[in-house]
Amino acid sequence: MYRLEQVAVRYGAVEALAPTDLAIGAGDTLMLLGPSGSGKSTLLRCLIGLSPYTGTVSFRGEPVPDWRALRPQLGYVIQNGGLFPHLTARANVALMARELGWEKDRIVARMRELAALVALDADQLERFPRELSGGQRQRVAIMRALMLDPEVLLLDEPLSALDPVTRVRLASDMREIVAKLGKTVVMVTHALGEARFFGGETVLMRDGRIVQRGPIDDLAANPADDFVAEFIAAEEAL
């Protein structure tokens, strides 16, 4: 699905992402794990063309010439949902479909399908973001990301701003959604428990570099260096 070859991001003298090679297969679930400032979100944004990178990002075997043309195939969810505050939940979800000229009946049908998937009712979809709970806003954001039926779902710490009870409930629902839809998923997290909960492979990052990749239990059993061992031990102690 994706191949990154010597992809790097630099802001002036700051190297946010060192030259990085990475392959992500179709249907894979990949967790980007690491402490704050490790380059996780920078790397994720390279997968949607939002980071000013050098190197080559290929999608389905071809270098990406125009991210604008590709973005309808990429669903993107950030912390707190990133919803437009002046639009209702329903209008937030339907925004890109309307821009692309979808017929009203198609939008209504897709909205109904997604609302059932994320367990939101019609009344909640008529509310503005400020009238929704944090968990509800994230469910709306997931609907918006899935509206165009993208091939890839990119999640940037979608659970980190939620209270513990809501986080556990939404994580369970998201894992079920991911399993049901079978999409390629890349998710940023700083929490070992989330990486283990969602499964798939984990990429552990530090200082803009990939330190180790593999199933989370393999990283715990066979750490590549002291940092990996210390990070996992610290997370498991919490």
MDAnalysis code that builds the backbone (N, CA, C; Angstrom):
import MDAnalysis as mda
import numpy as np

u = mda.Universe.empty(714, n_residues=238, atom_resindex=np.repeat(np.arange(238), 3), trajectory=True)
u.add_TopologyAttr("name", ["N", "CA", "C"] * 238)
u.add_TopologyAttr("resid", np.arange(1, 239))
u.add_TopologyAttr("resname", ["MET", "TYR", "ARG", "LEU", "GLU", "GLN", "VAL", "ALA", "VAL", "ARG", "TYR", "GLY", "ALA", "VAL", "GLU", "ALA", "LEU", "ALA", "PRO", "THR", "ASP", "LEU", "ALA", "ILE", "GLY", "ALA", "GLY", "ASP", "THR", "LEU", "MET", "LEU", "LEU", "GLY", "PRO", "SER", "GLY", "SER", "GLY", "LYS", "SER", "THR", "LEU", "LEU", "ARG", "CYS", "LEU", "ILE", "GLY", "LEU", "SER", "PRO", "TYR", "THR", "GLY", "THR", "VAL", "SER", "PHE", "ARG", "GLY", "GLU", "PRO", "VAL", "PRO", "ASP", "TRP", "ARG", "ALA", "LEU", "ARG", "PRO", "GLN", "LEU", "GLY", "TYR", "VAL", "ILE", "GLN", "ASN", "GLY", "GLY", "LEU", "PHE", "PRO", "HIS", "LEU", "THR", "ALA", "ARG", "ALA", "ASN", "VAL", "ALA", "LEU", "MET", "ALA", "ARG", "GLU", "LEU", "GLY", "TRP", "GLU", "LYS", "ASP", "ARG", "ILE", "VAL", "ALA", "ARG", "MET", "ARG", "GLU", "LEU", "ALA", "ALA", "LEU", "VAL", "ALA", "LEU", "ASP", "ALA", "ASP", "GLN", "LEU", "GLU", "ARG", "PHE", "PRO", "ARG", "GLU", "LEU", "SER", "GLY", "GLY", "GLN", "ARG", "GLN", "ARG", "VAL", "ALA", "ILE", "MET", "ARG", "ALA", "LEU", "MET", "LEU", "ASP", "PRO", "GLU", "VAL", "LEU", "LEU", "LEU", "ASP", "GLU", "PRO", "LEU", "SER", "ALA", "LEU", "ASP", "PRO", "VAL", "THR", "ARG", "VAL", "ARG", "LEU", "ALA", "SER", "ASP", "MET", "ARG", "GLU", "ILE", "VAL", "ALA", "LYS", "LEU", "GLY", "LYS", "THR", "VAL", "VAL", "MET", "VAL", "THR", "HIS", "ALA", "LEU", "GLY", "GLU", "ALA", "ARG", "PHE", "PHE", "GLY", "GLY", "GLU", "THR", "VAL", "LEU", "MET", "ARG", "ASP", "GLY", "ARG", "ILE", "VAL", "GLN", "ARG", "GLY", "PRO", "ILE", "ASP", "ASP", "LEU", "ALA", "ALA", "ASN", "PRO", "ALA", "ASP", "ASP", "PHE", "VAL", "ALA", "GLU", "PHE", "ILE", "ALA", "ALA", "GLU", "GLU", "ALA", "LEU"])
u.atoms.positions = np.array([
    [0.830, -1.206, 0.000],
    [0.000, 0.000, 0.000],
    [0.865, 1.258, 0.000],
    [1.749, 1.354, 0.998],
    [2.694, 2.483, 1.081],
    [4.126, 1.965, 1.040],
    [4.995, 2.770, 0.437],
    [6.436, 2.549, 0.576],
    [7.113, 3.904, 0.712],
    [7.866, 4.069, 1.787],
    [8.626, 5.289, 2.025],
    [10.095, 4.984, 1.802],
    [10.745, 5.825, 1.003],
    [12.163, 5.660, 0.718],
    [12.898, 6.942, 1.058],
    [13.701, 6.870, 2.122],
    [14.508, 8.006, 2.574],
    [13.660, 9.264, 2.763],
    [12.495, 9.068, 3.333],
    [11.589, 10.188, 3.602],
    [12.056, 10.902, 4.864],
    [12.252, 12.216, 4.772],
    [12.754, 13.000, 5.892],
    [11.993, 14.322, 5.966],
    [11.909, 14.862, 7.173],
    [11.248, 16.148, 7.397],
    [12.168, 17.001, 8.253],
    [12.417, 18.220, 7.798],
    [13.285, 19.132, 8.539],
    [12.629, 20.500, 8.599],
    [12.624, 21.101, 9.781],
    [12.150, 22.475, 9.959],
    [13.349, 23.321, 10.380],
    [13.957, 24.005, 9.421],
    [15.162, 24.742, 9.729],
    [16.263, 23.803, 10.159],
    [16.793, 24.035, 11.354],
    [17.875, 23.192, 11.867],
    [17.354, 21.944, 12.576],
    [16.027, 21.853, 12.730],
    [15.437, 20.742, 13.487],
    [15.080, 19.603, 12.542],
    [15.609, 18.433, 12.817],
    [15.286, 17.233, 12.057],
    [14.116, 16.526, 12.747],
    [12.893, 16.749, 12.223],
    [11.704, 16.145, 12.825],
    [11.578, 14.676, 12.475],
    [12.058, 14.302, 11.301],
    [12.052, 12.900, 10.878],
    [13.333, 12.642, 10.102],
    [14.170, 11.731, 10.612],
    [15.397, 11.350, 9.920],
    [15.040, 10.555, 8.670],
    [15.947, 10.468, 7.676],
    [15.649, 9.672, 6.478],
    [15.162, 8.267, 6.857],
    [13.957, 7.950, 6.385],
    [13.244, 6.762, 6.867],
    [12.748, 5.924, 5.698],
    [12.971, 4.618, 5.790],
    [12.395, 3.651, 4.860],
    [11.330, 2.856, 5.611],
    [10.170, 2.675, 4.985],
    [9.073, 1.976, 5.655],
    [8.110, 1.443, 4.613],
    [7.668, 0.204, 4.789],
    [6.649, -0.392, 3.924],
    [5.440, -0.754, 4.766],
    [4.243, -0.465, 4.237],
    [2.983, -0.783, 4.906],
    [2.112, -1.508, 3.899],
    [1.744, -2.743, 4.208],
    [0.963, -3.551, 3.288],
    [-0.517, -3.232, 3.329],
    [-1.217, -3.539, 2.256],
    [-2.664, -3.348, 2.194],
    [-3.338, -4.214, 3.259],
    [-4.251, -3.613, 4.016],
    [-4.960, -4.333, 5.065],
    [-4.210, -4.442, 6.371],
    [-2.983, -3.902, 6.435],
    [-2.202, -3.958, 7.675],
    [-2.751, -2.970, 8.707],
    [-2.534, -3.296, 9.977],
    [-2.704, -2.343, 11.075],
    [-1.326, -2.073, 11.651],
    [-0.915, -0.808, 11.585],
    [0.424, -0.424, 12.052],
    [0.287, 0.650, 13.115],
    [0.875, 0.408, 14.279],
    [0.850, 1.360, 15.386],
    [2.182, 2.097, 15.441],
    [2.123, 3.428, 15.407],
    [3.322, 4.256, 15.571],
    [3.405, 4.661, 17.036],
    [4.378, 4.112, 17.737],
    [4.489, 4.251, 19.189],
    [5.774, 4.989, 19.538],
    [5.715, 5.768, 20.617],
    [6.919, 6.436, 21.085],
    [6.582, 7.606, 21.972],
    [7.580, 8.188, 22.632],
    [7.346, 9.335, 23.510],
    [7.029, 10.590, 22.696],
    [6.610, 11.637, 23.389],
    [6.343, 12.915, 22.730],
    [7.599, 13.412, 22.018],
    [7.423, 13.945, 20.811],
    [8.555, 14.459, 20.052],
    [9.370, 13.415, 19.330],
    [8.880, 12.188, 19.269],
    [9.659, 11.116, 18.637],
    [9.504, 11.077, 17.129],
    [8.541, 11.840, 16.576],
    [8.354, 11.868, 15.125],
    [7.160, 11.077, 14.630],
    [6.345, 10.556, 15.556],
    [5.204, 9.717, 15.166],
    [4.211, 10.471, 14.282],
    [3.755, 11.614, 14.768],
    [2.757, 12.380, 14.013],
    [3.340, 12.944, 12.731],
    [4.618, 13.324, 12.762],
    [5.279, 13.811, 11.551],
    [5.281, 12.734, 10.480],
    [5.595, 11.505, 10.875],
    [5.603, 10.389, 9.931],
    [4.186, 10.132, 9.404],
    [3.205, 10.150, 10.291],
    [1.820, 9.925, 9.857],
    [1.392, 10.975, 8.834],
    [1.757, 12.229, 9.105],
    [1.359, 13.296, 8.180],
    [2.042, 13.162, 6.821],
    [3.192, 12.498, 6.772],
    [3.803, 12.210, 5.470],
    [2.924, 11.279, 4.648],
    [2.133, 10.447, 5.306],
    [1.280, 9.487, 4.609],
    [0.030, 10.122, 4.032],
    [-0.172, 11.405, 4.326],
    [-1.311, 12.122, 3.756],
    [-0.863, 13.422, 3.090],
    [0.454, 13.603, 3.016],
    [1.006, 14.757, 2.319],
    [0.906, 16.056, 3.072],
    [0.843, 15.998, 4.398],
    [0.721, 17.208, 5.204],
    [2.036, 17.634, 5.838],
    [3.061, 16.797, 5.764],
    [4.396, 17.178, 6.223],
    [5.254, 17.495, 5.007],
    [6.085, 18.540, 5.063],
    [6.920, 18.935, 3.909],
    [8.164, 18.047, 3.813],
    [8.013, 16.870, 3.236],
    [9.082, 15.873, 3.266],
    [9.966, 15.927, 2.021],
    [11.136, 15.335, 2.175],
    [11.983, 14.991, 1.044],
    [12.005, 13.467, 0.959],
    [12.506, 12.938, -0.143],
    [12.438, 11.497, -0.347],
    [11.199, 11.147, -1.157],
    [10.839, 9.865, -1.154],
    [9.739, 9.388, -1.995],
    [8.707, 8.631, -1.172],
    [7.445, 9.032, -1.309],
    [6.326, 8.276, -0.755],
    [5.557, 7.677, -1.925],
    [5.468, 6.364, -1.956],
    [4.723, 5.675, -3.009],
    [3.448, 5.081, -2.434],
    [2.384, 5.112, -3.237],
    [1.091, 4.550, -2.848],
    [0.658, 3.594, -3.949],
    [0.389, 2.362, -3.566],
    [0.065, 1.309, -4.538],
    [1.129, 1.212, -5.644],
    [2.390, 1.320, -5.232],
    [3.507, 1.081, -6.144],
    [3.942, 2.248, -6.974],
    [3.267, 3.416, -6.843],
    [3.621, 4.578, -7.650],
    [3.901, 5.780, -6.746],
    [4.973, 6.540, -7.028],
    [5.202, 7.770, -6.262],
    [3.994, 8.697, -6.370],
    [3.682, 9.385, -5.283],
    [2.509, 10.256, -5.249],
    [2.850, 11.582, -5.922],
    [2.220, 11.889, -7.090],
    [2.517, 13.159, -7.765],
    [1.652, 14.309, -7.269],
    [0.459, 13.989, -6.766],
    [-0.492, 15.029, -6.375],
    [-1.335, 14.519, -5.214],
    [-1.044, 14.992, -4.007],
    [-1.773, 14.514, -2.825],
    [-3.240, 14.900, -2.866],
    [-3.583, 15.979, -3.532],
    [-4.975, 16.403, -3.587],
    [-5.847, 15.349, -4.254],
    [-5.327, 14.717, -5.286],
    [-6.084, 13.680, -5.988],
    [-6.215, 12.412, -5.152],
    [-5.215, 12.155, -4.288],
    [-5.202, 10.919, -3.503],
    [-6.022, 11.012, -2.227],
    [-6.197, 12.213, -1.676],
    [-6.764, 12.345, -0.337],
    [-8.161, 11.756, -0.158],
    [-9.036, 11.723, -1.179],
    [-10.319, 11.042, -0.967],
    [-10.186, 9.559, -0.599],
    [-9.031, 8.975, -0.879],
    [-8.800, 7.571, -0.523],
    [-8.206, 7.414, 0.880],
    [-7.992, 8.552, 1.574],
    [-7.334, 8.542, 2.878],
    [-8.240, 9.195, 3.917],
    [-8.662, 8.423, 4.907],
    [-9.423, 8.982, 6.014],
    [-8.480, 9.378, 7.133],
    [-8.720, 10.551, 7.747],
    [-7.769, 11.118, 8.713],
    [-8.529, 11.597, 9.946],
    [-8.103, 11.122, 11.129],
    [-8.730, 11.500, 12.396],
    [-7.647, 11.994, 13.342],
    [-7.863, 13.174, 13.959],
    [-6.897, 13.737, 14.889],
    [-7.497, 13.817, 16.293],
    [-6.688, 14.252, 17.254],
    [-7.167, 14.437, 18.626],
    [-8.342, 15.413, 18.633],
    [-9.322, 15.124, 19.470],
    [-10.503, 15.984, 19.620],
    [-11.366, 16.055, 18.367],
    [-11.053, 15.261, 17.358],
    [-11.899, 15.164, 16.186],
    [-11.613, 16.171, 15.097],
    [-11.241, 17.417, 15.479],
    [-10.975, 18.437, 14.475],
    [-12.208, 18.835, 13.680],
    [-13.382, 18.789, 14.312],
    [-14.624, 19.125, 13.611],
    [-14.755, 20.636, 13.440],
    [-15.433, 21.059, 12.380],
    [-15.717, 22.475, 12.185],
    [-16.815, 22.900, 13.161],
    [-16.535, 23.872, 14.046],
    [-17.491, 24.191, 15.115],
    [-18.791, 24.825, 14.622],
    [-18.776, 25.443, 13.440],
    [-19.966, 26.126, 12.933],
    [-20.889, 25.214, 12.131],
    [-20.495, 23.941, 11.986],
    [-21.304, 22.973, 11.265],
    [-21.834, 21.920, 12.218],
    [-23.030, 21.416, 11.954],
    [-23.545, 20.310, 12.743],
    [-22.701, 19.066, 12.474],
    [-22.886, 18.050, 13.315],
    [-22.173, 16.790, 13.100],
    [-22.491, 16.236, 11.715],
    [-23.757, 16.261, 11.340],
    [-24.159, 15.743, 10.033],
    [-23.466, 16.508, 8.900],
    [-23.416, 17.839, 9.007],
    [-22.786, 18.649, 7.965],
    [-21.281, 18.407, 7.915],
    [-20.637, 18.195, 9.072],
    [-19.219, 17.858, 9.096],
    [-18.955, 16.574, 8.324],
    [-19.774, 15.566, 8.574],
    [-19.575, 14.263, 7.935],
    [-19.791, 14.348, 6.425],
    [-20.795, 15.097, 6.009],
    [-21.192, 15.135, 4.595],
    [-20.386, 16.115, 3.759],
    [-19.527, 16.912, 4.382],
    [-18.889, 18.037, 3.709],
    [-18.173, 17.637, 2.418],
    [-17.272, 16.668, 2.488],
    [-16.496, 16.309, 1.301],
    [-17.357, 15.615, 0.255],
    [-18.334, 14.824, 0.681],
    [-19.214, 14.171, -0.284],
    [-19.983, 15.215, -1.096],
    [-20.424, 16.267, -0.425],
    [-21.124, 17.342, -1.138],
    [-20.185, 18.083, -2.084],
    [-18.944, 18.314, -1.616],
    [-17.972, 18.990, -2.477],
    [-17.691, 18.184, -3.739],
    [-17.761, 16.861, -3.611],
    [-17.493, 15.987, -4.752],
    [-18.741, 15.722, -5.590],
    [-19.866, 16.313, -5.198],
    [-21.069, 16.217, -6.016],
    [-21.909, 14.977, -5.835],
    [-21.793, 14.326, -4.677],
    [-22.637, 13.160, -4.423],
    [-24.108, 13.569, -4.435],
    [-24.969, 12.658, -4.918],
    [-26.419, 12.866, -4.856],
    [-26.900, 12.782, -3.408],
    [-27.980, 13.508, -3.114],
    [-28.500, 13.561, -1.749],
    [-28.837, 12.177, -1.217],
    [-29.477, 11.350, -2.036],
    [-29.869, 10.011, -1.574],
    [-28.645, 9.167, -1.214],
    [-27.575, 9.326, -1.975],
    [-26.349, 8.579, -1.676],
    [-25.754, 9.041, -0.364],
    [-25.757, 10.354, -0.117],
    [-25.226, 10.889, 1.131],
    [-26.045, 10.389, 2.315],
    [-27.367, 10.436, 2.188],
    [-28.251, 9.997, 3.275],
    [-28.020, 8.521, 3.592],
    [-27.908, 7.698, 2.556],
    [-27.713, 6.264, 2.765],
    [-26.377, 5.978, 3.439],
    [-25.326, 6.648, 2.987],
    [-24.005, 6.441, 3.578],
    [-23.972, 6.944, 5.016],
    [-24.630, 8.070, 5.269],
    [-24.689, 8.614, 6.624],
    [-25.383, 7.626, 7.566],
    [-26.473, 7.041, 7.102],
    [-27.215, 6.083, 7.926],
    [-26.354, 4.865, 8.245],
    [-25.621, 4.395, 7.245],
    [-24.752, 3.230, 7.421],
    [-23.650, 3.512, 8.445],
    [-23.021, 4.678, 8.342],
    [-21.923, 5.012, 9.243],
    [-22.411, 5.315, 10.652],
    [-23.573, 5.957, 10.777],
    [-24.119, 6.244, 12.101],
    [-24.370, 4.947, 12.866],
    [-24.862, 3.936, 12.165],
    [-25.069, 2.638, 12.809],
    [-23.737, 2.014, 13.200],
    [-22.735, 2.196, 12.359],
    [-21.417, 1.614, 12.616],
    [-20.787, 2.183, 13.878],
    [-20.941, 3.498, 14.110],
    [-20.293, 4.137, 15.261],
    [-21.265, 4.395, 16.413],
    [-22.488, 3.928, 16.288],
    [-23.498, 4.015, 17.361],
    [-23.856, 5.456, 17.717],
    [-24.221, 6.242, 16.706],
    [-24.767, 7.579, 16.914],
    [-26.171, 7.626, 16.329],
    [-27.072, 8.384, 16.990],
    [-28.439, 8.462, 16.480],
    [-28.660, 9.771, 15.729],
    [-29.823, 9.885, 15.110],
    [-30.128, 11.030, 14.256],
    [-30.116, 12.339, 15.038],
    [-30.578, 12.313, 16.287],
    [-30.596, 13.525, 17.102],
    [-29.184, 14.027, 17.370],
    [-28.269, 13.131, 17.656],
    [-26.883, 13.533, 17.914],
    [-26.233, 14.133, 16.671],
    [-26.595, 13.660, 15.502],
    [-26.014, 14.180, 14.268],
    [-26.482, 15.591, 13.947],
    [-27.579, 16.021, 14.554],
    [-28.071, 17.386, 14.329],
    [-27.428, 18.394, 15.289],
    [-26.621, 17.941, 16.217],
    [-25.998, 18.838, 17.189],
    [-24.689, 19.415, 16.635],
    [-24.292, 20.549, 17.215],
    [-22.998, 21.134, 16.904],
    [-21.929, 20.473, 17.789],
    [-20.665, 20.515, 17.377],
    [-19.609, 19.857, 18.158],
    [-19.603, 20.230, 19.641],
    [-19.870, 21.505, 19.958],
    [-19.860, 21.929, 21.367],
    [-20.970, 21.265, 22.180],
    [-21.963, 20.719, 21.509],
    [-23.098, 20.080, 22.181],
    [-22.902, 18.577, 22.325],
    [-21.763, 18.078, 21.902],
    [-21.461, 16.654, 21.969],
    [-20.375, 16.385, 23.005],
    [-20.373, 15.183, 23.555],
    [-19.296, 14.771, 24.455],
    [-18.036, 14.492, 23.642],
    [-16.905, 14.359, 24.339],
    [-15.653, 14.065, 23.643],
    [-15.724, 12.776, 22.845],
    [-16.317, 11.751, 23.433],
    [-16.445, 10.482, 22.721],
    [-17.335, 10.593, 21.504],
    [-18.418, 11.363, 21.626],
    [-19.313, 11.557, 20.485],
    [-18.624, 12.325, 19.367],
    [-17.827, 13.333, 19.729],
    [-17.100, 14.079, 18.703],
    [-16.132, 13.172, 17.944],
    [-15.480, 12.285, 18.664],
    [-14.557, 11.379, 17.987],
    [-15.305, 10.401, 17.084],
    [-16.494, 9.979, 17.487],
    [-17.299, 9.101, 16.628],
    [-17.707, 9.826, 15.347],
    [-18.060, 11.104, 15.483],
    [-18.384, 11.901, 14.296],
    [-17.152, 12.025, 13.403],
    [-15.987, 12.244, 14.006],
    [-14.751, 12.357, 13.230],
    [-14.450, 11.060, 12.485],
    [-14.726, 9.927, 13.112],
    [-14.533, 8.635, 12.436],
    [-15.502, 8.505, 11.271],
    [-16.761, 8.915, 11.480],
    [-17.725, 8.920, 10.374],
    [-17.217, 9.765, 9.208],
    [-16.734, 10.964, 9.534],
    [-16.248, 11.858, 8.478],
    [-15.078, 11.223, 7.726],
    [-14.170, 10.592, 8.463],
    [-13.018, 9.958, 7.825],
    [-13.426, 8.797, 6.918],
    [-14.528, 8.127, 7.252],
    [-14.971, 6.957, 6.494],
    [-15.993, 7.285, 5.419],
    [-16.461, 8.526, 5.368],
    [-17.587, 8.885, 4.504],
    [-17.347, 8.500, 3.050],
    [-16.164, 8.741, 2.529],
    [-15.869, 8.472, 1.119],
    [-15.392, 7.040, 0.888],
    [-15.486, 6.207, 1.924],
    [-15.035, 4.810, 1.864],
    [-13.570, 4.724, 1.439],
    [-12.675, 5.373, 2.194],
    [-11.253, 5.414, 1.804],
    [-10.591, 4.052, 1.964],
    [-9.468, 3.886, 1.281],
    [-8.696, 2.658, 1.399],
    [-7.888, 2.612, 2.689],
    [-7.530, 3.802, 3.211],
    [-6.619, 3.899, 4.353],
    [-7.260, 4.766, 5.429],
    [-7.068, 4.380, 6.693],
    [-7.518, 5.161, 7.837],
    [-6.292, 5.547, 8.654],
    [-6.052, 6.856, 8.774],
    [-4.898, 7.389, 9.496],
    [-5.393, 8.059, 10.772],
    [-4.919, 7.606, 11.921],
    [-5.435, 8.033, 13.221],
    [-4.305, 8.613, 14.058],
    [-4.413, 9.888, 14.415],
    [-3.366, 10.559, 15.190],
    [-3.834, 10.740, 16.633],
    [-3.482, 9.790, 17.487],
    [-3.855, 9.780, 18.901],
    [-5.339, 10.118, 19.091],
    [-6.233, 9.370, 18.459],
    [-7.658, 9.709, 18.512],
    [-8.296, 9.505, 19.880],
    [-7.616, 8.808, 20.793],
    [-8.204, 8.499, 22.100],
    [-7.564, 9.273, 23.241],
    [-6.506, 10.027, 22.978],
    [-5.691, 10.567, 24.066],
    [-6.391, 11.651, 24.877],
    [-7.344, 12.371, 24.287],
    [-7.989, 13.474, 25.002],
    [-9.251, 13.051, 25.747],
    [-9.542, 11.751, 25.780],
    [-10.780, 11.257, 26.374],
    [-10.546, 10.771, 27.801],
    [-11.614, 10.790, 28.605],
    [-11.507, 10.239, 29.951],
    [-11.362, 8.722, 29.852],
    [-10.851, 8.063, 30.912],
    [-10.534, 6.626, 30.815],
    [-11.695, 5.736, 30.415],
    [-12.893, 5.993, 30.970],
    [-14.045, 5.143, 30.645],
    [-14.417, 5.293, 29.176],
    [-14.507, 6.537, 28.700],
    [-14.848, 6.781, 27.297],
    [-13.777, 6.214, 26.379],
    [-12.511, 6.349, 26.782],
    [-11.408, 5.849, 25.964],
    [-11.507, 4.343, 25.766],
    [-11.812, 3.611, 26.828],
    [-11.917, 2.158, 26.722],
    [-13.086, 1.767, 25.828],
    [-14.218, 2.433, 26.000],
    [-15.401, 2.103, 25.193],
    [-15.161, 2.384, 23.718],
    [-14.600, 3.572, 23.435],
    [-14.390, 3.933, 22.038],
    [-13.294, 3.079, 21.412],
    [-12.274, 2.736, 22.179],
    [-11.218, 1.859, 21.659],
    [-11.801, 0.509, 21.245],
    [-12.688, -0.030, 22.063],
    [-13.322, -1.310, 21.726],
    [-14.135, -1.194, 20.447],
    [-14.890, -0.099, 20.324],
    [-15.696, 0.109, 19.117],
    [-14.805, 0.300, 17.894],
    [-13.720, 1.055, 18.052],
    [-12.821, 1.291, 16.925],
    [-12.155, 0.003, 16.468],
    [-11.756, -0.831, 17.412],
    [-11.136, -2.105, 17.033],
    [-12.123, -2.974, 16.261],
    [-13.376, -2.952, 16.683],
    [-14.403, -3.722, 15.981],
    [-14.639, -3.164, 14.573],
    [-14.655, -1.829, 14.464],
    [-14.839, -1.189, 13.157],
    [-13.693, -1.552, 12.217],
    [-12.462, -1.466, 12.725],
    [-11.285, -1.787, 11.920],
    [-11.349, -3.228, 11.430],
    [-11.716, -4.148, 12.330],
    [-11.797, -5.561, 11.955],
    [-12.894, -5.797, 10.917],
    [-14.012, -5.100, 11.073],
    [-15.157, -5.291, 10.175],
    [-14.866, -4.755, 8.782],
    [-14.176, -3.604, 8.687],
    [-13.980, -2.956, 7.394],
    [-12.755, -3.472, 6.647],
    [-11.773, -4.000, 7.378],
    [-10.592, -4.562, 6.734],
    [-9.719, -3.560, 6.004],
    [-9.680, -2.321, 6.462],
    [-8.900, -1.282, 5.799],
    [-7.456, -1.267, 6.318],
    [-6.592, -0.617, 5.570],
    [-5.242, -0.341, 6.050],
    [-5.338, 0.758, 7.102],
    [-4.757, 0.508, 8.276],
    [-4.867, 1.446, 9.392],
    [-3.477, 1.771, 9.921],
    [-3.187, 3.065, 10.062],
    [-1.962, 3.513, 10.728],
    [-2.397, 4.431, 11.859],
    [-1.980, 4.110, 13.078],
    [-2.442, 4.845, 14.256],
    [-1.263, 5.279, 15.110],
    [-1.253, 6.549, 15.464],
    [-0.242, 7.106, 16.370],
    [-0.726, 6.971, 17.807],
    [0.149, 6.521, 18.683],
    [-0.162, 6.462, 20.111],
    [1.132, 6.587, 20.902],
    [1.027, 7.066, 22.125],
    [2.193, 7.037, 23.020],
    [2.005, 5.994, 24.107],
    [0.882, 5.232, 24.017],
    [0.522, 4.285, 25.075],
    [0.734, 2.845, 24.616],
    [1.543, 2.119, 25.349],
    [1.809, 0.726, 25.040],
    [0.520, -0.095, 25.054],
    [-0.363, 0.195, 26.016],
    [-1.608, -0.558, 26.118],
    [-2.463, -0.444, 24.871],
    [-2.514, 0.749, 24.274],
    [-3.284, 0.927, 23.039],
    [-2.663, 0.126, 21.902],
    [-1.346, 0.156, 21.790],
    [-0.676, -0.601, 20.736],
    [-0.961, -2.094, 20.871],
    [-0.931, -2.587, 22.080],
    [-1.209, -4.004, 22.309],
    [-2.682, -4.323, 22.045],
    [-3.571, -3.399, 22.427],
    [-5.012, -3.609, 22.284],
    [-5.415, -3.708, 20.813],
    [-4.858, -2.842, 19.968],
    [-5.246, -2.843, 18.560],
    [-4.505, -3.895, 17.745],
    [-3.386, -4.378, 18.242],
    [-2.684, -5.461, 17.568],
    [-1.943, -5.007, 16.329],
    [-1.720, -5.953, 15.419],
    [-0.931, -5.639, 14.235],
    [0.535, -5.480, 14.593],
    [1.242, -4.708, 13.803],
    [2.654, -4.447, 14.058],
    [2.822, -3.077, 14.691],
    [3.918, -2.933, 15.421],
    [4.232, -1.669, 16.079],
    [5.583, -1.162, 15.594],
    [5.626, 0.137, 15.298],
    [6.883, 0.822, 15.010],
    [7.184, 1.732, 16.194],
    [8.272, 1.476, 16.893],
    [8.661, 2.303, 18.034],
    [9.675, 3.336, 17.560],
    [9.398, 4.615, 17.880],
    [10.225, 5.710, 17.382],
    [10.871, 6.481, 18.521],
    [12.007, 7.089, 18.182],
    [12.711, 7.961, 19.132],
    [13.530, 8.977, 18.338],
    [13.406, 10.247, 18.682],
    [14.201, 11.311, 18.056],
    [14.111, 11.273, 16.527],
    [12.890, 11.058, 16.013],
    [12.683, 11.079, 14.569],
    [13.163, 9.847, 13.830],
    [13.456, 8.776, 14.553],
    [13.964, 7.555, 13.932],
    [13.178, 6.333, 14.387],
    [13.061, 5.372, 13.485],
    [12.482, 4.084, 13.847],
    [13.538, 3.267, 14.575],
    [13.213, 2.870, 15.785],
    [14.155, 2.099, 16.601],
    [13.934, 0.599, 16.417],
    [12.656, 0.200, 16.350],
    [12.355, -1.222, 16.207],
    [10.943, -1.369, 15.665],
    [10.737, -2.446, 14.885],
    [9.421, -2.752, 14.342],
    [9.099, -4.215, 14.563],
    [7.836, -4.510, 14.877],
    [7.384, -5.881, 15.039],
    [6.150, -5.935, 15.912],
    [5.583, -7.118, 16.143],
    [4.494, -7.248, 17.103],
    [4.941, -6.737, 18.473],
    [4.038, -6.110, 19.203],
    [4.424, -5.465, 20.456],
    [5.024, -6.455, 21.444],
    [4.531, -7.687, 21.459],
    [5.091, -8.673, 22.393],
    [6.514, -9.068, 22.014],
    [6.829, -9.011, 20.710],
    [8.205, -9.280, 20.281],
    [9.139, -8.163, 20.726],
    [8.650, -6.916, 20.645],
    [9.463, -5.800, 21.118],
    [9.744, -5.933, 22.605],
    [8.727, -6.373, 23.354],
    [8.904, -6.532, 24.795],
    [9.858, -7.677, 25.123],
    [9.775, -8.761, 24.360],
    [10.604, -9.940, 24.644],
    [12.022, -9.794, 24.112],
    [12.163, -9.061, 22.988],
    [13.479, -8.950, 22.355],
    [13.774, -7.500, 21.978],
    [13.944, -6.619, 22.959],
    [14.198, -5.208, 22.659],
    [15.499, -5.027, 21.894],
    [15.444, -4.089, 20.921],
    [16.623, -3.865, 20.079],
    [17.734, -3.154, 20.831],
    [17.384, -2.335, 21.831],
    [18.401, -1.620, 22.595],
    [17.829, -1.229, 23.953],
    [18.610, -0.520, 24.744],
    [18.184, -0.158, 26.095],
    [16.958, 0.755, 26.084],
    [16.884, 1.649, 25.091],
    [15.729, 2.539, 25.031],
    [14.434, 1.757, 24.894],
    [14.402, 0.763, 24.017],
    [13.189, -0.044, 23.827],
    [12.811, -0.733, 25.131],
    [13.788, -1.336, 25.780],
    [13.517, -2.036, 27.038],
    [13.014, -1.071, 28.104],
    [13.626, 0.099, 28.202],
    [13.232, 1.078, 29.221],
    [11.853, 1.660, 28.931],
    [11.573, 1.933, 27.663],
    [10.272, 2.495, 27.305],
    [9.157, 1.507, 27.627],
    [9.335, 0.269, 27.238],
    [8.295, -0.739, 27.476],
    [8.146, -0.994, 28.973],
    [9.248, -1.078, 29.683],
    [9.170, -1.289, 31.136],
    [8.459, -0.143, 31.825],
    [8.738, 1.080, 31.401],
    [8.091, 2.248, 32.006],
    [6.590, 2.254, 31.733],
    [6.207, 1.922, 30.495],
    [4.794, 1.890, 30.135],
    [4.056, 0.793, 30.899],
    [4.688, -0.368, 31.047],
    [4.028, -1.480, 31.731],
    [3.925, -1.225, 33.233],
    [4.767, -0.328, 33.746],
    [4.735, -0.041, 35.186],
    [3.608, 0.912, 35.544],
    [3.031, 1.612, 34.555],
    [1.971, 2.601, 34.824],
    [0.638, 1.929, 35.091],
])
